[in-house]
Amino acid sequence: MEARVAWGALAGPLRVLCVLCCLLGRAIAAPSPIIKFPGDVAPKTDKELAV
């Protein structure tokens, strides 16, 4: 009986923690958006990248 009470007290916080981990894991895994400003030109060749 005591084990059942202890598990019941832990089940709620563990469930919340699991949901938070799932949501945060997806947020961390998502690629960050690339910020482009007007006038920015990406290098097209390796030589332009090296300069």
C-alpha positions in Angstrom: 0.0 0.0 0.0 2.8 2.4 0.9 4.6 1.7 -2.4 1.4 2.5 -4.3 1.1 5.9 -2.5 4.7 6.7 -3.2 4.3 5.8 -6.9 1.2 7.9 -7.1 3.0 10.9 -5.7 5.8 10.5 -8.2 3.7 9.7 -11.3 2.4 13.2 -11.8 5.8 15.1 -11.7 7.4 12.3 -13.8 4.7 12.7 -16.5 5.2 16.5 -16.5 8.9 16.1 -16.8 8.6 13.6 -19.7 6.3 16.0 -21.6 8.7 18.9 -21.0 11.6 16.9 -22.2 9.8 15.9 -25.4 8.8 19.5 -26.1 12.2 20.9 -25.4 14.0 18.1 -27.3 12.0 19.1 -30.4 12.8 22.8 -29.9 16.5 22.1 -29.5 16.6 19.8 -32.5 14.9 22.4 -34.8 17.3 24.3 -37.0 17.7 27.9 -36.1 16.6 30.4 -38.7 19.3 32.1 -40.7 19.0 35.9 -40.4 19.7 37.7 -43.7 20.1 41.4 -43.9 19.6 43.5 -47.0 22.8 43.6 -49.0 24.2 40.4 -47.7 25.6 38.2 -50.4 26.6 34.6 -49.8 29.9 33.4 -51.3 29.3 31.2 -54.4 32.7 29.7 -54.7 35.4 28.4 -52.4 37.7 31.2 -53.4 35.2 33.8 -52.4 34.7 31.9 -49.1 38.5 32.0 -48.4 38.9 35.7 -49.0 
